[in-house]
């Protein structure tokens, strides 16, 4: 199947490595303009942007902590300023904050994990 995303803007959270990196690159190959989101890995995110551009795609790296609503608001505002829309959102950001068994995990650690992985605030702005 050959799916195209020409003229679509795609925001991929956690796109500086792993699944997010591969997802960003594949969206770019399919014609999407890609926002390569990162939190701490600026150099890795810039390498993803470079790879996309070398292959003829369009990409921009933007930093934000997706567990913080105000940073996500700034991320969305920056994307809107650069591209005018977000057509596709891939909530991929995640972090191994701390290895802990569920039986011994306290509520504070649980909330930190969930805030990053499963409650990104990106959807609040659509």
The first five atom37 places (N, CA, C, CB, O) and aatype in JSON, in Angstrom:
{
  "aatype": [20, 20, 20, 20, 20, 20, 20, 20, 20, 20, 20, 20, 20, 20, 20, 20, 20, 20, 20, 20, 20, 20, 20, 20, 20, 20, 20, 20, 20, 20, 20, 20, 20, 20, 20, 20, 20, 20, 20, 20, 20, 20, 20, 20, 20, 20, 20, 20, 20, 20, 20, 20, 20, 20, 20, 20, 20, 20, 20, 20, 20, 20, 20, 20, 20, 20, 20, 20, 20, 20, 20, 20, 20, 20, 20, 20, 20, 20, 20, 20, 20, 20, 20, 20, 20, 20, 20, 20, 20, 20, 20, 20, 20, 20, 20, 20, 20, 20, 20, 20, 20, 20, 20, 20, 20, 20, 20, 20, 20, 20, 20, 20, 20, 20, 20, 20, 20, 20, 20, 20, 20, 20, 20, 20, 20, 20],
  "atom_mask": [
    [1, 1, 1, 1, 1],
    [1, 1, 1, 1, 1],
    [1, 1, 1, 1, 1],
    [1, 1, 1, 1, 1],
    [1, 1, 1, 1, 1],
    [1, 1, 1, 1, 1],
    [1, 1, 1, 1, 1],
    [1, 1, 1, 1, 1],
    [1, 1, 1, 1, 1],
    [1, 1, 1, 1, 1],
    [1, 1, 1, 1, 1],
    [1, 1, 1, 1, 1],
    [1, 1, 1, 1, 1],
    [1, 1, 1, 1, 1],
    [1, 1, 1, 1, 1],
    [1, 1, 1, 1, 1],
    [1, 1, 1, 1, 1],
    [1, 1, 1, 1, 1],
    [1, 1, 1, 1, 1],
    [1, 1, 1, 1, 1],
    [1, 1, 1, 1, 1],
    [1, 1, 1, 1, 1],
    [1, 1, 1, 1, 1],
    [1, 1, 1, 1, 1],
    [1, 1, 1, 1, 1],
    [1, 1, 1, 1, 1],
    [1, 1, 1, 1, 1],
    [1, 1, 1, 1, 1],
    [1, 1, 1, 1, 1],
    [1, 1, 1, 1, 1],
    [1, 1, 1, 1, 1],
    [1, 1, 1, 1, 1],
    [1, 1, 1, 1, 1],
    [1, 1, 1, 1, 1],
    [1, 1, 1, 1, 1],
    [1, 1, 1, 1, 1],
    [1, 1, 1, 1, 1],
    [1, 1, 1, 1, 1],
    [1, 1, 1, 1, 1],
    [1, 1, 1, 1, 1],
    [1, 1, 1, 1, 1],
    [1, 1, 1, 1, 1],
    [1, 1, 1, 1, 1],
    [1, 1, 1, 1, 1],
    [1, 1, 1, 1, 1],
    [1, 1, 1, 1, 1],
    [1, 1, 1, 1, 1],
    [1, 1, 1, 1, 1],
    [1, 1, 1, 1, 1],
    [1, 1, 1, 1, 1],
    [1, 1, 1, 1, 1],
    [1, 1, 1, 1, 1],
    [1, 1, 1, 1, 1],
    [1, 1, 1, 1, 1],
    [1, 1, 1, 1, 1],
    [1, 1, 1, 1, 1],
    [1, 1, 1, 1, 1],
    [1, 1, 1, 1, 1],
    [1, 1, 1, 1, 1],
    [1, 1, 1, 1, 1],
    [1, 1, 1, 1, 1],
    [1, 1, 1, 1, 1],
    [1, 1, 1, 1, 1],
    [1, 1, 1, 1, 1],
    [1, 1, 1, 1, 1],
    [1, 1, 1, 1, 1],
    [1, 1, 1, 1, 1],
    [1, 1, 1, 1, 1],
    [1, 1, 1, 1, 1],
    [1, 1, 1, 1, 1],
    [1, 1, 1, 1, 1],
    [1, 1, 1, 1, 1],
    [1, 1, 1, 1, 1],
    [1, 1, 1, 1, 1],
    [1, 1, 1, 1, 1],
    [1, 1, 1, 1, 1],
    [1, 1, 1, 1, 1],
    [1, 1, 1, 1, 1],
    [1, 1, 1, 1, 1],
    [1, 1, 1, 1, 1],
    [1, 1, 1, 1, 1],
    [1, 1, 1, 1, 1],
    [1, 1, 1, 1, 1],
    [1, 1, 1, 1, 1],
    [1, 1, 1, 1, 1],
    [1, 1, 1, 1, 1],
    [1, 1, 1, 1, 1],
    [1, 1, 1, 1, 1],
    [1, 1, 1, 1, 1],
    [1, 1, 1, 1, 1],
    [1, 1, 1, 1, 1],
    [1, 1, 1, 1, 1],
    [1, 1, 1, 1, 1],
    [1, 1, 1, 1, 1],
    [1, 1, 1, 1, 1],
    [1, 1, 1, 1, 1],
    [1, 1, 1, 1, 1],
    [1, 1, 1, 1, 1],
    [1, 1, 1, 1, 1],
    [1, 1, 1, 1, 1],
    [1, 1, 1, 1, 1],
    [1, 1, 1, 1, 1],
    [1, 1, 1, 1, 1],
    [1, 1, 1, 1, 1],
    [1, 1, 1, 1, 1],
    [1, 1, 1, 1, 1],
    [1, 1, 1, 1, 1],
    [1, 1, 1, 1, 1],
    [1, 1, 1, 1, 1],
    [1, 1, 1, 1, 1],
    [1, 1, 1, 1, 1],
    [1, 1, 1, 1, 1],
    [1, 1, 1, 1, 1],
    [1, 1, 1, 1, 1],
    [1, 1, 1, 1, 1],
    [1, 1, 1, 1, 1],
    [1, 1, 1, 1, 1],
    [1, 1, 1, 1, 1],
    [1, 1, 1, 1, 1],
    [1, 1, 1, 1, 1],
    [1, 1, 1, 1, 1],
    [1, 1, 1, 1, 1],
    [1, 1, 1, 1, 1],
    [1, 1, 1, 1, 1],
    [1, 1, 1, 1, 1],
    [1, 1, 1, 1, 1]
  ],
  "atom_positions": [
    [[0.85, -1.17, 0.0], [0.0, 0.0, 0.0], [0.89, 1.24, 0.0], [-0.96, 0.0, 1.22], [1.84, 1.33, 0.78]],
    [[0.59, 2.17, -0.86], [1.38, 3.39, -0.97], [0.52, 4.57, -0.53], [1.89, 3.59, -2.44], [-0.21, 5.15, -1.33]],
    [[0.62, 4.93, 0.74], [-0.15, 6.04, 1.3], [0.69, 7.3, 1.23], [-0.58, 5.74, 2.77], [1.88, 7.28, 1.55]],
    [[0.08, 8.4, 0.81], [0.77, 9.68, 0.7], [0.19, 10.67, 1.7], [0.68, 10.24, -0.74], [-1.01, 10.64, 2.01]],
    [[1.05, 11.54, 2.19], [0.66, 12.59, 3.14], [1.14, 13.95, 2.64], [1.22, 12.3, 4.54], [1.51, 14.81, 3.43]],
    [[1.13, 14.13, 1.34], [1.57, 15.39, 0.75], [0.78, 16.55, 1.34], [1.41, 15.35, -0.78], [-0.44, 16.48, 1.51]],
    [[1.51, 17.63, 1.65], [0.92, 18.86, 2.18], [0.25, 18.67, 3.54], [-0.07, 19.41, 1.21], [-0.56, 19.51, 3.93]],
    [[0.57, 17.61, 4.24], [0.06, 17.39, 5.59], [1.19, 17.67, 6.58], [-0.5, 15.94, 5.77], [2.34, 17.31, 6.34]],
    [[0.86, 18.32, 7.68], [1.83, 18.59, 8.72], [1.65, 17.55, 9.82], [1.68, 20.03, 9.27], [0.56, 17.36, 10.34]],
    [[2.76, 16.88, 10.15], [2.73, 15.81, 11.14], [3.63, 16.17, 12.32], [3.17, 14.48, 10.52], [4.82, 16.45, 12.14]],
    [[3.07, 16.15, 13.51], [3.82, 16.35, 14.74], [4.04, 14.99, 15.36], [3.08, 17.33, 15.72], [3.08, 14.3, 15.73]],
    [[5.3, 14.59, 15.49], [5.65, 13.32, 16.13], [6.37, 13.64, 17.43], [6.53, 12.42, 15.19], [7.5, 14.14, 17.42]],
    [[5.72, 13.35, 18.56], [6.38, 13.58, 19.83], [7.38, 12.45, 20.07], [5.35, 13.67, 21.0], [7.17, 11.31, 19.66]],
    [[8.47, 12.79, 20.74], [9.51, 11.79, 21.0], [10.15, 11.29, 19.73], [8.93, 10.64, 21.77], [10.42, 10.09, 19.6]],
    [[10.41, 12.2, 18.79], [10.88, 11.82, 17.46], [12.4, 11.83, 17.31], [10.29, 12.72, 16.44], [12.9, 11.67, 16.2]],
    [[13.12, 12.01, 18.4], [14.58, 12.07, 18.27], [15.24, 10.7, 18.27], [15.16, 12.9, 19.39], [16.42, 10.57, 17.95]],
    [[14.48, 9.66, 18.63], [15.07, 8.31, 18.66], [13.99, 7.25, 18.54], [15.89, 8.1, 19.94], [12.79, 7.53, 18.65]],
    [[14.43, 6.04, 18.32], [13.56, 4.87, 18.35], [12.38, 4.92, 17.41], [13.05, 4.69, 19.71], [12.52, 5.31, 16.25]],
    [[11.22, 4.53, 17.91], [10.0, 4.46, 17.12], [9.62, 5.83, 16.59], [8.85, 3.87, 17.94], [9.19, 5.95, 15.44]],
    [[9.78, 6.87, 17.41], [9.44, 8.23, 16.97], [10.29, 8.67, 15.8], [9.59, 9.21, 18.11], [9.79, 9.27, 14.85]],
    [[11.58, 8.38, 15.87], [12.51, 8.72, 14.78], [12.07, 8.03, 13.49], [13.96, 8.32, 15.14], [11.94, 8.67, 12.44]],
    [[11.85, 6.73, 13.58], [11.44, 5.96, 12.4], [10.1, 6.46, 11.84], [11.34, 4.47, 12.74], [9.92, 6.53, 10.63]],
    [[9.19, 6.81, 12.73], [7.89, 7.32, 12.31], [8.02, 8.65, 11.58], [6.96, 7.47, 13.51], [7.41, 8.86, 10.53]],
    [[8.82, 9.55, 12.14], [9.04, 10.86, 11.51], [9.64, 10.7, 10.12], [9.97, 11.73, 12.38], [9.19, 11.35, 9.17]],
    [[10.62, 9.84, 9.99], [11.28, 9.63, 8.7], [10.3, 9.04, 7.69], [12.51, 8.7, 8.86], [10.29, 9.45, 6.54]],
    [[9.49, 8.09, 8.11], [8.52, 7.47, 7.19], [7.44, 8.47, 6.76], [7.87, 6.24, 7.85], [7.04, 8.48, 5.59]],
    [[6.97, 9.3, 7.67], [5.99, 10.32, 7.28], [6.61, 11.28, 6.26], [5.5, 11.12, 8.53], [5.95, 11.66, 5.29]],
    [[7.86, 11.64, 6.47], [8.53, 12.53, 5.52], [8.66, 11.87, 4.16], [9.92, 12.93, 6.05], [8.43, 12.51, 3.14]],
    [[9.02, 10.6, 4.13], [9.13, 9.86, 2.86], [7.79, 9.83, 2.13], [9.62, 8.43, 3.11], [7.74, 9.76, 0.9]],
    [[6.7, 9.88, 2.91], [5.37, 9.85, 2.32], [4.85, 11.26, 2.01], [4.4, 9.14, 3.25], [3.67, 11.43, 1.7]],
    [[5.72, 12.26, 2.11], [5.37, 13.61, 1.68], [4.96, 14.58, 2.76], [4.31, 13.52, 0.73], [4.7, 15.75, 2.47]],
    [[4.89, 14.15, 4.01], [4.46, 15.04, 5.09], [5.58, 16.01, 5.48], [4.02, 14.23, 6.31], [6.76, 15.7, 5.37]],
    [[5.17, 17.18, 5.94], [6.07, 18.1, 6.63], [6.07, 17.64, 8.08], [5.62, 19.64, 6.48], [5.01, 17.46, 8.67]],
    [[7.27, 17.43, 8.65], [7.35, 16.77, 9.94], [7.95, 17.68, 11.02], [8.18, 15.51, 9.82], [8.98, 18.33, 10.81]],
    [[7.28, 17.71, 12.17], [7.84, 18.36, 13.33], [8.46, 17.25, 14.16], [6.76, 19.18, 14.13], [7.77, 16.34, 14.62]],
    [[9.76, 17.33, 14.35], [10.52, 16.37, 15.14], [10.59, 16.91, 16.56], [11.96, 16.12, 14.53], [11.45, 17.73, 16.88]],
    [[9.68, 16.44, 17.39], [9.65, 16.89, 18.78], [10.72, 16.15, 19.59], [8.25, 16.68, 19.41], [10.99, 14.97, 19.36]],
    [[11.31, 16.87, 20.53], [12.25, 16.26, 21.47], [12.13, 16.98, 22.8], [13.71, 16.31, 20.94], [11.6, 18.08, 22.88]],
    [[12.64, 16.33, 23.85], [12.67, 16.96, 25.15], [14.1, 17.27, 25.55], [12.0, 16.07, 26.21], [14.42, 18.41, 25.87]],
    [[14.97, 16.27, 25.54], [16.35, 16.47, 25.98], [17.37, 16.23, 24.87], [16.65, 15.57, 27.14], [18.5, 16.71, 24.98]],
    [[17.01, 15.51, 23.84], [17.97, 15.05, 22.83], [18.01, 15.97, 21.61], [17.62, 13.64, 22.41], [17.66, 15.56, 20.5]],
    [[18.45, 17.2, 21.83], [18.48, 18.18, 20.74], [19.34, 17.7, 19.56], [19.01, 19.53, 21.25], [18.9, 17.77, 18.41]],
    [[20.54, 17.23, 19.84], [21.43, 16.8, 18.76], [20.82, 15.65, 17.96], [22.79, 16.38, 19.32], [20.88, 15.64, 16.73]],
    [[20.23, 14.7, 18.65], [19.59, 13.57, 17.96], [18.42, 14.05, 17.11], [19.11, 12.52, 18.97], [18.23, 13.57, 15.99]],
    [[17.63, 14.99, 17.63], [16.5, 15.54, 16.87], [16.99, 16.26, 15.62], [15.66, 16.5, 17.74], [16.41, 16.13, 14.54]],
    [[18.07, 17.03, 15.77], [18.63, 17.73, 14.62], [19.17, 16.76, 13.58], [19.73, 18.69, 15.07], [19.14, 17.05, 12.38]],
    [[19.67, 15.61, 14.02], [20.13, 14.59, 13.07], [18.97, 14.0, 12.3], [20.9, 13.49, 13.81], [19.11, 13.69, 11.12]],
    [[17.82, 13.83, 12.95], [16.62, 13.33, 12.26], [16.18, 14.36, 11.21], [15.48, 13.06, 13.28], [15.86, 13.99, 10.08]],
    [[16.16, 15.63, 11.59], [15.8, 16.69, 10.64], [16.76, 16.69, 9.46], [15.81, 18.08, 11.33], [16.34, 16.8, 8.31]],
    [[18.05, 16.56, 9.73], [19.05, 16.54, 8.67], [18.81, 15.37, 7.72], [20.47, 16.45, 9.27], [18.86, 15.55, 6.5]],
    [[18.55, 14.19, 8.26], [18.29, 13.02, 7.43], [17.06, 13.24, 6.55], [18.1, 11.76, 8.32], [17.08, 12.92, 5.36]],
    [[16.01, 13.78, 7.13], [14.79, 14.03, 6.36], [15.07, 15.01, 5.23], [13.68, 14.58, 7.27], [14.64, 14.8, 4.1]],
    [[15.79, 16.07, 5.53], [16.1, 17.08, 4.51], [17.01, 16.52, 3.43], [16.74, 18.3, 5.15], [16.84, 16.84, 2.25]],
    [[17.98, 15.69, 3.81], [18.88, 15.07, 2.83], [18.11, 14.18, 1.85], [19.97, 14.25, 3.53], [18.52, 14.0, 0.71]],
    [[17.0, 13.64, 2.32], [16.17, 12.77, 1.47], [15.08, 13.56, 0.76], [15.55, 11.66, 2.3], [14.17, 12.97, 0.17]],
    [[15.15, 14.9, 0.82], [14.21, 15.75, 0.08], [12.97, 16.14, 0.84], [13.81, 15.07, -1.15], [12.07, 16.75, 0.27]],
    [[12.9, 15.82, 2.12], [11.73, 16.14, 2.91], [11.86, 17.47, 3.62], [11.46, 15.06, 3.91], [12.87, 18.16, 3.53]],
    [[10.8, 17.81, 4.34], [10.76, 19.06, 5.1], [10.53, 18.73, 6.57], [9.65, 20.02, 4.57], [9.61, 17.98, 6.91]],
    [[11.38, 19.28, 7.44], [11.25, 18.98, 8.87], [11.82, 20.11, 9.71], [11.95, 17.67, 9.22], [12.68, 20.87, 9.27]],
    [[11.31, 20.2, 10.94], [11.76, 21.17, 11.93], [11.8, 20.47, 13.28], [10.83, 22.42, 11.96], [10.88, 19.71, 13.61]],
    [[12.84, 20.72, 14.06], [12.92, 20.17, 15.42], [12.44, 21.23, 16.41], [14.39, 19.71, 15.75], [12.83, 22.4, 16.33]],
    [[11.6, 20.81, 17.35], [11.09, 21.71, 18.38], [11.12, 20.98, 19.72], [9.65, 22.21, 18.04], [10.71, 19.82, 19.82]],
    [[11.59, 21.67, 20.76], [11.71, 21.09, 22.1], [10.52, 21.45, 22.96], [12.99, 21.57, 22.76], [10.01, 22.57, 22.92]],
    [[10.06, 20.48, 23.75], [9.03, 20.71, 24.76], [8.95, 19.5, 25.67], [7.65, 21.0, 24.1], [9.22, 18.38, 25.25]],
    [[8.59, 19.73, 26.91], [8.3, 18.66, 27.85], [6.8, 18.41, 27.77], [8.77, 19.01, 29.32], [6.01, 19.22, 28.26]],
    [[6.39, 17.3, 27.15], [4.96, 17.07, 26.92], [4.18, 16.74, 28.18], [4.79, 15.95, 25.94], [2.96, 16.62, 28.13]],
    [[4.87, 16.6, 29.3], [4.15, 16.4, 30.56], [3.73, 17.73, 31.18], [5.01, 15.61, 31.55], [3.04, 17.76, 32.19]],
    [[4.15, 18.84, 30.57], [3.83, 20.18, 31.07], [2.96, 20.92, 30.06], [5.12, 20.98, 31.38], [3.39, 21.2, 28.94]],
    [[1.77, 21.21, 30.47], [0.77, 21.81, 29.58], [1.26, 23.1, 28.92], [-0.51, 22.08, 30.34], [1.03, 23.31, 27.73]],
    [[1.93, 23.97, 29.67], [2.39, 25.24, 29.1], [3.44, 25.03, 28.01], [2.96, 26.12, 30.2], [3.47, 25.77, 27.03]],
    [[4.31, 24.02, 28.18], [5.31, 23.74, 27.15], [4.65, 23.17, 25.9], [6.37, 22.77, 27.68], [5.08, 23.47, 24.78]],
    [[3.63, 22.36, 26.09], [2.9, 21.83, 24.93], [2.19, 22.97, 24.2], [1.89, 20.74, 25.36], [2.15, 23.0, 22.97]],
    [[1.63, 23.9, 24.96], [0.97, 25.06, 24.35], [1.98, 25.83, 23.49], [0.37, 25.99, 25.45], [1.66, 26.23, 22.37]],
    [[3.19, 26.03, 24.0], [4.22, 26.72, 23.22], [4.63, 25.92, 21.99], [5.45, 26.98, 24.09], [4.86, 26.48, 20.92]],
    [[4.72, 24.6, 22.15], [5.04, 23.72, 21.02], [4.0, 23.88, 19.91], [5.11, 22.25, 21.47], [4.36, 24.07, 18.75]],
    [[2.74, 23.8, 20.28], [1.67, 23.92, 19.29], [1.69, 25.31, 18.64], [0.29, 23.66, 19.95], [1.51, 25.42, 17.43]],
    [[1.9, 26.34, 19.44], [1.97, 27.71, 18.89], [3.11, 27.83, 17.88], [2.15, 28.74, 20.02], [2.95, 28.47, 16.84]],
    [[4.27, 27.24, 18.19], [5.42, 27.29, 17.28], [5.12, 26.54, 15.98], [6.66, 26.69, 17.96], [5.45, 27.03, 14.9]],
    [[4.5, 25.38, 16.09], [4.14, 24.62, 14.89], [3.16, 25.43, 14.04], [3.52, 23.25, 15.26], [3.31, 25.5, 12.82]],
    [[2.19, 26.04, 14.67], [1.2, 26.83, 13.93], [1.86, 28.02, 13.25], [0.09, 27.32, 14.87], [1.49, 28.39, 12.13]],
    [[2.86, 28.62, 13.91], [3.58, 29.75, 13.33], [4.36, 29.31, 12.09], [4.53, 30.37, 14.37], [4.38, 30.03, 11.08]],
    [[4.99, 28.16, 12.16], [5.84, 27.69, 11.07], [5.02, 27.06, 9.94], [6.86, 26.67, 11.59], [5.28, 27.34, 8.76]],
    [[4.03, 26.22, 10.28], [3.32, 25.43, 9.26], [1.84, 25.79, 9.1], [3.44, 23.99, 9.6], [1.24, 25.45, 8.08]],
    [[1.25, 26.45, 10.07], [-0.15, 26.87, 9.94], [-1.18, 25.83, 10.34], [-0.41, 27.26, 8.56], [-2.36, 26.16, 10.48]],
    [[-0.77, 24.59, 10.54], [-1.71, 23.55, 10.95], [-0.96, 22.34, 11.48], [-2.63, 23.14, 9.77], [0.24, 22.17, 11.26]],
    [[-1.69, 21.51, 12.17], [-1.22, 20.18, 12.54], [-2.3, 19.23, 12.05], [-0.94, 20.04, 14.11], [-3.39, 19.19, 12.61]],
    [[-1.98, 18.47, 11.02], [-2.96, 17.56, 10.44], [-2.91, 16.17, 11.08], [-2.73, 17.45, 8.96], [-3.93, 15.49, 11.17]],
    [[-1.72, 15.78, 11.5], [-1.53, 14.44, 12.08], [-0.7, 14.6, 13.35], [-0.84, 13.47, 11.06], [0.32, 15.27, 13.36]],
    [[-1.17, 13.95, 14.42], [-0.45, 13.97, 15.69], [-0.13, 12.54, 16.08], [-1.29, 14.68, 16.8], [-1.02, 11.7, 16.18]],
    [[1.16, 12.27, 16.3], [1.6, 10.96, 16.77], [2.15, 11.17, 18.18], [2.67, 10.32, 15.81], [3.27, 11.67, 18.34]],
    [[1.38, 10.78, 19.19], [1.81, 10.89, 20.58], [2.7, 9.69, 20.91], [0.58, 10.98, 21.56], [2.21, 8.65, 21.35]],
    [[3.98, 9.85, 20.7], [4.93, 8.77, 20.88], [5.87, 8.99, 22.06], [5.73, 8.58, 19.62], [6.56, 8.05, 22.48]],
    [[5.92, 10.18, 22.6], [6.9, 10.5, 23.65], [6.78, 9.55, 24.83], [6.71, 11.94, 24.12], [5.68, 9.18, 25.24]],
    [[7.91, 9.18, 25.35], [7.95, 8.33, 26.52], [9.35, 8.35, 27.1], [7.52, 6.89, 26.18], [10.3, 8.75, 26.43]],
    [[9.46, 7.91, 28.32], [10.76, 7.9, 28.97], [10.78, 6.84, 30.04], [11.1, 9.28, 29.57], [9.8, 6.64, 30.76]],
    [[11.89, 6.16, 30.14], [12.07, 5.23, 31.25], [12.52, 6.08, 32.44], [13.12, 4.09, 30.91], [13.71, 6.28, 32.66]],
    [[11.56, 6.56, 33.17], [11.83, 7.45, 34.29], [12.54, 6.7, 35.41], [10.53, 8.07, 34.81], [13.52, 7.18, 35.98]],
    [[12.03, 5.52, 35.69], [12.62, 4.71, 36.75], [12.02, 3.31, 36.64], [12.35, 5.34, 38.18], [10.81, 3.16, 36.47]],
    [[12.86, 2.29, 36.74], [12.34, 0.92, 36.75], [11.77, 0.62, 38.13], [13.47, -0.12, 36.37], [12.42, 0.8, 39.15]],
    [[10.52, 0.16, 38.12], [9.86, -0.13, 39.39], [8.74, -1.13, 39.11], [9.3, 1.17, 40.05], [8.02, -1.0, 38.12]],
    [[8.58, -2.11, 39.96], [7.46, -3.04, 39.85], [6.17, -2.32, 40.2], [7.66, -4.26, 40.77], [6.16, -1.43, 41.04]],
    [[5.1, -2.7, 39.55], [3.81, -2.09, 39.84], [3.43, -2.25, 41.31], [2.73, -2.69, 38.96], [2.81, -1.36, 41.9]],
    [[3.81, -3.37, 41.9], [3.45, -3.62, 43.29], [4.1, -2.63, 44.25], [3.84, -5.03, 43.68], [3.54, -2.34, 45.31]],
    [[5.27, -2.11, 43.88], [5.98, -1.21, 44.79], [6.01, 0.24, 44.31], [7.4, -1.7, 44.98], [6.55, 1.11, 45.0]],
    [[5.44, 0.51, 43.15], [5.44, 1.86, 42.6], [4.5, 2.76, 43.39], [5.04, 1.84, 41.11], [3.35, 2.4, 43.64]],
    [[4.99, 3.94, 43.79], [4.11, 4.87, 44.49], [3.35, 5.74, 43.48], [4.93, 5.76, 45.47], [3.66, 5.75, 42.29]],
    [[2.37, 6.44, 43.98], [1.48, 7.22, 43.11], [2.2, 8.36, 42.4], [0.33, 7.78, 43.92], [1.86, 8.69, 41.26]],
    [[3.2, 8.96, 43.03], [3.95, 10.05, 42.42], [4.69, 9.56, 41.17], [4.95, 10.66, 43.42], [4.65, 10.21, 40.13]],
    [[5.37, 8.42, 41.28], [6.07, 7.86, 40.14], [5.08, 7.45, 39.06], [6.93, 6.65, 40.56], [5.32, 7.7, 37.88]],
    [[3.99, 6.84, 39.44], [2.95, 6.45, 38.49], [2.48, 7.68, 37.69], [1.75, 5.78, 39.22], [2.37, 7.62, 36.47]],
    [[2.2, 8.77, 38.38], [1.74, 9.99, 37.7], [2.79, 10.54, 36.75], [1.37, 11.05, 38.73], [2.45, 11.0, 35.66]],
    [[4.07, 10.51, 37.13], [5.13, 11.0, 36.24], [5.19, 10.16, 34.95], [6.49, 10.96, 36.96], [5.33, 10.71, 33.86]],
    [[5.09, 8.85, 35.1], [5.12, 7.98, 33.92], [3.91, 8.25, 33.04], [5.15, 6.49, 34.34], [4.04, 8.4, 31.83]],
    [[2.73, 8.32, 33.64], [1.51, 8.54, 32.86], [1.48, 9.91, 32.21], [0.29, 8.36, 33.76], [1.0, 10.06, 31.09]],
    [[1.99, 10.92, 32.9], [2.02, 12.27, 32.33], [2.85, 12.33, 31.06], [2.57, 13.26, 33.35], [2.51, 13.06, 30.12]],
    [[3.92, 11.57, 31.01], [4.78, 11.58, 29.84], [4.26, 10.67, 28.74], [6.19, 11.17, 30.21], [4.25, 11.05, 27.57]],
    [[3.83, 9.49, 29.11], [3.52, 8.49, 28.1], [2.07, 8.5, 27.65], [3.86, 7.15, 28.62], [1.81, 8.3, 26.47]],
    [[1.14, 8.71, 28.55], [-0.24, 8.49, 28.19], [-1.15, 9.69, 28.34], [-0.77, 7.4, 29.0], [-2.32, 9.64, 27.95]],
    [[-0.64, 10.77, 28.89], [-1.47, 11.96, 29.03], [-0.8, 13.18, 28.43], [-1.79, 12.2, 30.48], [-0.83, 14.25, 29.04]],
    [[-0.19, 13.05, 27.24], [0.39, 14.26, 26.68], [-0.73, 15.28, 26.44], [1.16, 13.95, 25.35], [-1.85, 14.93, 26.06]],
    [[-0.41, 16.5, 26.67], [-1.41, 17.56, 26.58], [-1.65, 18.05, 25.16], [-1.01, 18.71, 27.44], [-2.42, 18.98, 24.96]],
    [[-1.0, 17.44, 24.18], [-1.17, 17.9, 22.8], [-2.63, 17.93, 22.39], [-0.39, 17.02, 21.86], [-3.08, 18.89, 21.75]],
    [[-3.37, 16.9, 22.74], [-4.77, 16.82, 22.33], [-5.62, 17.94, 22.91], [-5.36, 15.48, 22.73], [-6.68, 18.24, 22.38]],
    [[-5.17, 18.56, 24.0], [-5.92, 19.66, 24.61], [-6.04, 20.86, 23.67], [-5.24, 20.09, 25.9], [-6.9, 21.72, 23.86]],
    [[-5.18, 20.93, 22.66], [-5.14, 22.11, 21.8], [-5.77, 21.9, 20.45], [-3.73, 22.55, 21.62], [-5.58, 22.71, 19.54]],
    [[-6.53, 20.81, 20.3], [-7.19, 20.53, 19.02], [-8.68, 20.5, 19.17], [-6.71, 19.21, 18.44], [-9.4, 20.28, 18.2]]
  ]
}
